[in-house]
Amino acid sequence: MKKQTTITAPENSEEMLMNAPIGFFSSTPEGRLKYANPAMARIFGYETPEDLVSSVKGIAQQLYHNPEDRENIKHILEGKEEILDYDSRFRRKDGSIFWGSYSARTLRDKNGNVYAYEGFFQDITRRKEENQNLLKTKFAMDHAPDNIIWIDHDGYLVYVSDSSCKKLGYSRGELLKMKIFDIDPDFPPEIWEQHKEDLRRAGKMLLESRHRTKNGLIYPVEISTNYFMDDGKFLTCVFYRDITERKKRQEELQKAKFAMDRAPDSVMWIATDGHIVYVSDSSCETLGYSRDELLEMEIFDIDPDLSRERLQQLKEDFQRLGKIVFESRHRTKDGRIFPVEVSSNHFTYNDSSLICAFGRDISDRKRMEEALMESEEKYRTLVNNMQDVMFRCDLEGIAPVIE
């Protein structure tokens, strides 16, 4: 018959408990402490174990933040005989609240009656705070307006926010089996290693790419990415946002700018103090200045007929009329002055009050008007100096008017 091995407690077990780095306690079902080691006393803010044991008359009322927690523990121990890593909030001698965790067992007499509970106790406030911070961070990332993904050194997705799942149309489980190349058609595996090297050198990068959803939709994204080392492993943290609407607006602005730059009329945006803030290509061509030169000038530099007082009056007229058409003159870089018809209105852009002016060279019109006036004057002089009588008649020969 094999001899049974008997395990006995070491002779210095009490000394070990007294010097243990975590708390050890023994308590009665009625709520009194029978024993506590120095670590237990320090955790609860008492000078000595004796001070803790003698001061606490009711464990539930004095040591628990919520006295009902102890009754719950007693109920659990009655059925399980032991409990492991139970977390609850406790109260120190000075009244401050902290998180503690303990493992305990039930001690019964020969009749099966509970006469004590004993166990180990530790302060887990810091761990709880770290976990809470992690939960808050995860909540913030999961609900951030930007989509967030983490990518490991091989290109696998190791974290995806809720918004990423929703945007891409995959479940979290599906995405965590994929690589970044599966959702980014512009990012082939061949450039991954070079990208990591570039990111290590730069620290962070801002770039544009495209993402592909589960149903095949491809949309443009702006990506802000950086990296960190986790236990010696390279991880990329990517924040990205859908820029479809931005791209549409940019395209519309580019089309509008293309149309204005190539419009037959000159186009200018003018600040209410007279500074020129935008000029079309046709403005540069007509006036003979470069765009940079014009953007350093004021409207008064090219319009000899416009004073600051007149500009102020125009601003008041805009408020009343909305749109104003008037004639003026413009002066080119070489000093030539030519007449213009200006059609202008007022608008607000990026909280700035601006005047949009379309200027048309009316030199040919003016010459035609002058020629017509000269012709009319010659005709009038001829008529006034004739000796014969002139009359007009209708088709029936009746002459109602004699001149």
Backbone hydrogen bonds, N-H to C=O, Kabsch-Sander energy under -0.5 kcal/mol:
donor,donor_aa,acceptor,acceptor_aa,energy
7,I,5,T,-0.5
8,T,6,T,-0.6
13,S,10,P,-1.7
16,M,12,N,-2.1
17,L,13,S,-2.2
18,M,14,E,-2.2
19,N,15,E,-1.6
20,A,17,L,-0.8
23,G,121,F,-2.6
25,F,119,G,-2.3
26,S,35,Y,-2.1
27,S,117,Y,-3.1
28,T,32,R,-2.8
31,G,28,T,-1.5
33,L,56,V,-0.5
34,K,26,S,-3.5
35,Y,26,S,-1.9
37,N,24,F,-1.8
41,A,37,N,-1.8
42,R,38,P,-2.5
43,I,39,A,-2.3
44,F,40,M,-1.5
45,G,42,R,-1.1
46,Y,41,A,-3.0
52,L,48,T,-1.9
53,V,49,P,-2.8
54,S,50,E,-2.5
55,S,51,D,-1.7
56,V,52,L,-1.8
57,K,55,S,-0.9
59,I,31,G,-2.3
62,Q,58,G,-2.6
63,L,59,I,-2.5
64,Y,59,I,-1.2
64,Y,60,A,-0.5
65,H,89,R,-2.2
66,N,89,R,-0.6
69,D,66,N,-2.4
70,R,67,P,-0.9
71,E,67,P,-0.8
72,N,68,E,-2.0
73,I,69,D,-2.2
74,K,70,R,-2.5
75,H,71,E,-2.0
76,I,72,N,-2.1
77,L,73,I,-2.7
78,E,74,K,-1.6
79,G,75,H,-0.9
79,G,76,I,-0.8
80,K,76,I,-2.5
81,E,77,L,-1.9
83,I,104,A,-2.8
86,Y,102,Y,-2.6
87,D,85,D,-0.6
88,S,100,G,-2.3
90,F,98,F,-3.3
91,R,63,L,-3.0
92,R,96,S,-2.8
93,K,44,F,-2.4
95,G,92,R,-1.7
98,F,90,F,-2.1
100,G,88,S,-2.8
101,S,122,Q,-2.5
102,Y,86,Y,-1.9
103,S,120,F,-1.8
104,A,83,I,-2.0
105,R,118,E,-2.4
106,T,81,E,-2.7
107,L,116,A,-2.8
109,D,113,N,-2.5
112,G,109,D,-2.1
115,Y,107,L,-2.5
116,A,107,L,-1.4
117,Y,27,S,-2.8
118,E,105,R,-1.7
119,G,25,F,-2.0
120,F,103,S,-2.0
121,F,23,G,-2.9
122,Q,101,S,-2.2
124,I,99,W,-2.1
124,I,122,Q,-0.6
125,T,99,W,-0.7
128,K,124,I,-2.9
129,E,125,T,-2.9
130,E,126,R,-2.5
131,N,127,R,-2.5
132,Q,128,K,-3.1
133,N,129,E,-2.8
134,L,130,E,-2.4
135,L,131,N,-2.7
136,K,132,Q,-2.8
137,T,133,N,-2.8
138,K,134,L,-2.9
139,F,135,L,-2.8
140,A,136,K,-2.8
141,M,137,T,-2.7
142,D,138,K,-3.2
143,H,139,F,-1.9
144,A,141,M,-0.9
147,N,240,Y,-2.7
149,I,238,V,-2.2
150,W,159,Y,-2.4
151,I,236,T,-2.6
152,D,156,Y,-2.7
153,H,234,F,-0.5
155,G,152,D,-1.9
157,L,178,M,-2.4
158,V,150,W,-2.6
158,V,156,Y,-0.6
159,Y,150,W,-1.2
161,S,148,I,-2.4
163,S,142,D,-0.9
165,C,161,S,-1.9
166,K,162,D,-2.4
167,K,163,S,-2.6
168,L,164,S,-2.7
169,G,165,C,-1.7
170,Y,165,C,-0.7
175,L,171,S,-2.2
176,L,172,R,-2.3
177,K,174,E,-1.3
178,M,175,L,-2.0
180,I,155,G,-2.5
182,D,179,K,-1.8
183,I,179,K,-0.5
183,I,180,I,-1.1
184,D,180,I,-1.3
186,D,210,R,-0.5
187,F,184,D,-1.7
191,I,188,P,-1.5
192,W,189,P,-1.4
195,H,191,I,-2.4
196,K,192,W,-2.3
197,E,193,E,-1.9
198,D,194,Q,-2.5
199,L,195,H,-2.6
200,R,196,K,-2.4
201,R,197,E,-2.0
202,A,198,D,-2.5
203,G,199,L,-2.9
204,K,202,A,-0.7
205,M,225,T,-2.6
207,L,223,I,-2.6
209,S,221,V,-2.3
211,H,219,Y,-2.4
212,R,183,I,-2.7
213,T,217,L,-2.8
214,K,168,L,-2.7
216,G,213,T,-1.7
219,Y,211,H,-2.2
221,V,209,S,-2.7
222,E,241,R,-2.1
223,I,207,L,-3.7
223,I,221,V,-0.5
224,S,239,F,-3.2
225,T,205,M,-2.8
225,T,223,I,-0.5
226,N,237,C,-2.0
227,Y,203,G,-0.8
228,F,235,L,-2.3
230,D,228,F,-0.5
230,D,233,K,-2.9
231,D,229,M,-0.6
233,K,230,D,-1.5
235,L,228,F,-2.2
236,T,151,I,-3.1
237,C,226,N,-2.8
238,V,149,I,-3.1
238,V,236,T,-0.6
239,F,224,S,-2.9
240,Y,147,N,-2.7
240,Y,238,V,-0.5
241,R,222,E,-1.7
243,I,220,P,-2.2
247,K,243,I,-2.7
248,K,244,T,-2.1
249,R,245,E,-2.5
250,Q,246,R,-2.9
251,E,247,K,-2.5
252,E,248,K,-2.5
253,L,249,R,-2.9
254,Q,250,Q,-2.7
255,K,251,E,-2.4
256,A,252,E,-2.6
257,K,253,L,-3.1
258,F,254,Q,-2.6
259,A,255,K,-2.6
260,M,256,A,-2.7
261,D,257,K,-3.2
262,R,258,F,-1.4
263,A,260,M,-1.0
266,S,359,G,-2.7
268,M,357,A,-2.2
269,W,278,Y,-2.2
270,I,355,I,-2.8
271,A,275,H,-3.1
272,T,353,S,-1.0
274,G,271,A,-2.3
276,I,297,M,-2.1
277,V,269,W,-2.8
278,Y,269,W,-1.3
280,S,267,V,-2.1
282,S,261,D,-0.8
284,C,280,S,-1.8
285,E,281,D,-2.5
286,T,282,S,-2.6
287,L,283,S,-2.6
288,G,284,C,-1.8
289,Y,284,C,-0.6
294,L,290,S,-2.2
295,L,291,R,-2.2
296,E,293,E,-1.2
297,M,294,L,-1.7
299,I,274,G,-2.8
301,D,298,E,-1.7
302,I,299,I,-1.0
303,D,299,I,-1.4
305,D,329,R,-0.5
306,L,303,D,-1.4
307,S,305,D,-0.6
311,L,307,S,-2.2
312,Q,308,R,-2.1
313,Q,309,E,-1.9
314,L,310,R,-2.3
315,K,311,L,-2.1
316,E,312,Q,-1.6
317,D,313,Q,-2.3
318,F,314,L,-2.5
319,Q,315,K,-1.5
320,R,316,E,-1.1
321,L,317,D,-3.7
322,G,317,D,-0.6
322,G,318,F,-1.8
323,K,321,L,-1.3
324,I,344,S,-2.7
326,F,342,V,-2.4
328,S,340,V,-2.6
330,H,338,F,-2.6
331,R,302,I,-2.7
332,T,336,R,-3.0
333,K,287,L,-2.7
335,G,332,T,-1.7
338,F,330,H,-2.3
340,V,328,S,-2.6
341,E,360,R,-2.3
342,V,326,F,-3.5
342,V,340,V,-0.5
343,S,341,E,-0.6
343,S,358,F,-2.6
344,S,324,I,-3.0
344,S,342,V,-0.6
345,N,356,C,-1.9
346,H,322,G,-0.7
347,F,354,L,-2.4
349,Y,352,S,-2.7
352,S,349,Y,-1.7
354,L,347,F,-3.1
354,L,352,S,-0.6
355,I,270,I,-2.7
356,C,345,N,-2.4
357,A,268,M,-2.8
357,A,355,I,-0.6
358,F,343,S,-2.9
359,G,266,S,-2.7
359,G,357,A,-0.6
360,R,341,E,-2.2
362,I,339,P,-2.0
366,K,362,I,-2.6
367,R,363,S,-2.3
368,M,364,D,-2.4
369,E,365,R,-2.8
370,E,366,K,-2.7
371,A,367,R,-2.5
372,L,368,M,-2.7
373,M,369,E,-2.7
374,E,370,E,-2.4
375,S,371,A,-2.5
376,E,372,L,-2.7
377,E,373,M,-2.2
378,K,374,E,-2.2
379,Y,375,S,-2.5
380,R,376,E,-2.7
381,T,377,E,-2.3
382,L,378,K,-2.4
383,V,379,Y,-2.4
384,N,380,R,-2.4
385,N,381,T,-1.3
386,M,383,V,-1.3
392,R,401,V,-1.7
394,D,398,I,-2.8
397,G,394,D,-1.7
401,V,392,R,-1.1
403,E,390,M,-3.8
